[in-house]
Amino acid sequence: MPVISAPHAFNEGQLYVDLQPILGRSLYLKCEGFNFAGSIKLKAAIEMVETAEREGLLSQDSILIESSSGNLGVALSMIAASKGYRFLCVTDSRCNLSTRLLMEALGSEVQVISDLDSNGGFLGARIDYVRALCASDERYVWLSQYTNPGNWQAHYRRTAPEIARQFPRLDVLFVGAGTTGTLMGCARYFREWQRPVRIVAVDTVGSVAFGGEPGRRMIPGLGMSMRPPLLDESFVDEVVRVEEADTIRACHRLARRGFLFGGSTGTVVSGAMEWLAGHEKDDLTAVAIAPDLGERYLDTIYQRTWLEDLYGDQVLGVDQDLDSEEVAAGSPGAERVSRTPDRHREP
């Protein structure tokens, strides 16, 4: 039994859920929510904070500041409380109420931005606010998850090797795309690995991360209203884009079998099911990364009034009664984009 003295010292990295009995296709879901921050963002947060400490960028007078839709903000709140720093999270109105309350319970300040940027999202406005504060007071230290190499290095050093140890015959990896830190870290690692692994990025419809038209996005976590500075598409084989309604349905399918996951996980699972439906003749070992759990989404994607107000009263509808064979057919609303389809294939 581990005994720890700092909350970030514990992070379970080897728990997987076999989704075959639930969704009818072979897919292993790597669960990243079992730590005191509750998400995969703990890895990037630790890497960025401790790098800043080693480089002498932080003192006890420093105020950490970061733009976050939620999970990184919680991870930084936890680390700041543990290490004795102040922390200000700049988020927006899509951030779950429970997430904001959790950051405040950990002693952090939360600033909610309501102004939209030129792409119809909040990210540009959040970043402008951060930059203005940093220019006004030298105590602010912006870790900048969007450009900080520690974001992807955390997953190159930890997440990808964890998967490789458990699945030495891995064929395809599904990774949600937000800042693309997880995506780039895992993709870089498996580019250098002993066997080819197809990297499939899963994005949400309305995100402009891989191009395309911006659109409304109400579920925090995945998607960007600007091109992610960390993204290098040469490491990505394919992109699958998922409608938010399909994200919600995937979350509810899993919840009906006792697995309560967050919105990002629903998006990744929905995209993976659609991709696997088009490769049903292949005998593939497939893994998807689940960034967090679902408790923070109880007042949004698991709350019927919220769902019906935003997506209509048929967003779940008869889908509540789908069996595993129907679910396995994939999500008809998902869009697949091939990047380098023949780079990673072997008999």
Residue pairs with C-beta under 8 A, 6 or more apart in sequence:
2 9
2 10
4 10
6 82
7 36
7 37
7 78
7 79
7 82
8 35
8 36
8 37
8 42
8 45
8 46
8 75
8 78
8 79
8 82
10 35
10 36
11 34
11 35
11 42
11 43
12 31
12 34
12 35
13 32
13 158
13 159
13 162
14 162
14 165
14 166
15 30
15 31
15 34
16 28
16 29
16 30
16 31
16 166
16 287
17 28
17 29
17 31
17 259
17 290
18 27
18 28
18 29
19 25
19 26
19 27
19 28
19 29
19 269
20 26
20 27
21 324
22 253
22 254
22 257
22 259
22 324
22 327
23 253
23 269
23 273
23 324
23 327
23 328
24 324
24 325
24 327
24 328
25 273
25 276
25 277
25 280
25 328
26 276
26 284
26 285
26 286
27 174
27 269
27 272
27 273
27 276
27 286
27 287
27 288
28 167
28 285
28 286
28 287
28 288
29 265
29 269
29 287
29 288
29 289
29 290
30 159
30 162
30 163
30 287
30 288
30 289
30 290
31 290
31 293
32 39
32 40
32 159
32 289
32 290
32 291
32 292
33 39
33 40
33 261
33 262
33 290
33 291
33 292
33 293
34 293
35 42
36 42
36 78
37 45
37 71
37 74
37 75
37 78
38 71
38 74
38 292
38 293
38 295
38 296
39 71
39 74
39 75
39 262
39 291
39 292
39 293
40 71
40 159
40 182
40 289
40 291
40 292
41 71
41 72
41 74
41 75
41 291
42 75
42 78
43 154
43 155
43 158
43 159
44 72
44 75
44 145
44 150
44 151
44 154
44 155
44 181
44 182
45 72
45 75
45 76
45 78
45 79
46 75
46 79
46 154
47 150
47 151
47 153
47 154
47 157
48 143
48 145
48 148
48 150
48 151
48 154
49 58
49 64
49 76
49 79
49 83
49 143
51 150
52 58
52 141
52 143
57 141
58 64
58 85
58 141
60 84
60 85
61 139
62 85
62 86
62 139
62 140
62 141
63 85
63 86
63 87
63 88
63 137
63 139
63 140
63 141
64 76
64 80
64 85
64 86
64 87
64 88
64 141
64 143
65 87
65 88
65 89
65 90
65 130
65 133
65 134
65 140
65 141
65 142
65 143
66 72
66 73
66 76
66 87
66 88
66 89
66 90
66 130
66 142
66 143
66 144
66 145
67 89
67 90
67 91
67 123
67 126
67 127
67 129
67 130
67 145
67 146
68 76
68 89
68 90
68 91
68 145
69 91
69 92
69 94
69 95
69 178
69 220
69 221
70 91
70 95
70 96
70 99
70 100
70 220
70 221
70 296
71 99
71 221
71 291
71 292
72 145
73 89
73 91
73 95
73 99
73 103
73 108
73 110
74 99
74 102
74 103
74 106
76 87
76 89
76 108
76 143
77 87
77 89
77 102
77 103
77 106
77 107
77 108
78 106
79 85
80 86
80 87
80 106
80 107
80 108
81 87
81 106
81 107
81 108
86 108
86 109
87 107
87 108
87 109
88 108
88 109
88 110
88 111
88 133
88 140
89 103
89 108
89 109
89 110
89 111
90 111
90 113
90 126
90 129
90 130
91 100
91 110
91 111
91 112
91 113
91 126
92 112
92 113
92 114
92 122
92 125
92 126
93 112
93 113
93 114
93 122
94 122
94 217
94 218
94 219
94 220
95 112
95 220
96 220
96 296
96 297
96 299
96 300
97 299
98 295
98 296
98 298
98 299
99 220
99 296
100 110
100 112
102 296
103 110
104 110
111 129
113 122
113 125
113 126
113 129
114 122
115 122
115 125
116 122
116 125
117 123
117 124
117 125
117 225
117 226
118 124
119 208
119 214
119 225
119 226
120 214
120 215
120 216
120 225
121 214
121 217
121 224
121 225
121 226
122 225
123 224
123 225
123 226
124 225
124 226
127 146
130 142
131 142
133 140
134 140
134 142
143 150
145 151
145 179
145 181
146 179
146 228
146 229
146 230
147 229
147 230
149 230
151 179
151 181
151 185
151 230
152 180
152 181
152 182
152 183
152 184
152 185
152 188
152 230
153 185
154 181
154 185
155 181
155 182
155 184
155 185
155 186
155 189
156 185
156 186
156 188
156 189
157 185
159 182
159 185
159 186
159 289
160 185
160 186
160 188
160 189
160 190
161 189
163 170
163 173
163 186
163 287
164 170
164 189
164 190
164 193
167 285
167 287
168 194
169 195
169 285
170 190
170 195
170 197
170 285
170 287
171 197
171 198
171 282
171 284
171 285
171 286
172 197
172 198
172 199
172 200
172 275
172 284
172 285
172 286
172 287
173 186
173 190
173 197
173 198
173 199
173 200
173 286
173 287
173 288
173 289
174 200
174 202
174 240
174 268
174 271
174 272
174 275
174 286
174 287
174 288
174 289
175 182
175 183
175 186
175 187
175 199
175 200
175 201
175 202
175 268
175 288
175 289
176 182
176 183
176 201
176 202
176 203
176 221
176 222
176 264
176 265
176 267
176 268
176 289
176 291
177 183
177 201
177 202
177 203
177 207
177 209
177 210
177 222
177 223
177 224
177 228
177 231
177 239
178 209
178 221
178 222
178 223
178 224
178 228
178 264
179 224
179 228
179 230
180 201
180 209
180 228
180 230
180 231
181 230
182 289
182 291
183 199
183 201
183 231
183 235
183 236
184 230
184 231
184 232
184 235
186 199
186 289
187 199
187 235
187 236
188 235
190 197
190 199
191 235
195 346
196 343
196 344
196 345
196 346
197 344
198 237
198 238
198 344
198 345
199 235
199 236
199 237
199 238
199 344
200 236
200 237
200 238
200 239
200 240
200 271
200 272
200 275
201 210
201 236
201 238
201 239
201 240
202 222
202 239
202 240
202 241
202 242
202 267
202 268
202 270
202 271
202 272
202 288
203 209
203 210
203 222
203 223
203 239
203 240
203 241
203 242
204 217
204 219
204 222
204 223
204 241
204 242
204 243
204 244
204 247
204 267
205 215
205 241
205 242
205 243
205 244
205 333
205 335
206 213
206 214
206 215
206 216
206 217
206 223
206 244
207 214
207 217
207 222
207 223
207 224
207 225
207 241
208 214
208 224
208 225
208 226
208 227
209 223
209 224
209 227
209 228
209 231
210 231
210 233
210 239
210 241
210 337
212 241
214 225
217 223
217 244
218 244
218 300
218 310
219 244
219 247
219 248
219 263
219 264
219 267
219 300
219 301
220 263
221 262
221 263
221 264
221 267
221 291
221 292
222 263
222 264
222 267
222 268
233 339
234 340
236 339
237 338
237 339
237 340
237 341
237 343
237 344
238 275
238 336
238 337
238 338
238 339
238 341
239 336
239 337
239 339
240 271
240 272
240 274
240 275
240 334
240 335
240 336
240 337
241 271
241 334
241 335
241 336
241 337
242 267
242 270
242 271
242 274
242 331
242 333
242 334
243 331
243 333
243 334
244 267
244 311
245 311
245 315
245 333
246 266
246 267
246 270
246 331
246 333
246 334
247 263
247 266
247 267
247 270
247 301
248 263
248 266
248 301
248 307
248 311
248 315
248 316
249 266
249 270
249 315
249 316
249 319
249 331
250 265
250 266
250 267
250 269
250 270
250 273
250 331
251 261
251 262
251 263
251 265
251 266
251 294
251 297
251 301
251 302
252 302
252 316
252 319
252 320
253 319
253 322
253 327
254 260
254 261
254 265
254 266
254 269
255 261
255 294
255 302
256 320
260 293
260 294
260 295
260 302
261 269
261 290
261 292
261 293
261 294
262 290
262 291
262 292
262 293
262 294
262 296
262 297
263 297
263 300
263 301
264 290
264 291
264 292
265 290
265 291
265 292
265 294
266 301
268 288
268 289
268 290
268 291
269 288
269 290
270 331
270 334
271 331
271 334
272 286
272 288
273 327
273 328
273 330
273 331
274 330
274 331
274 334
274 336
275 330
275 334
275 336
276 284
276 286
276 330
277 328
277 329
277 330
278 330
278 336
294 301
294 302
299 306
300 306
301 307
304 316
307 315
307 316
308 315
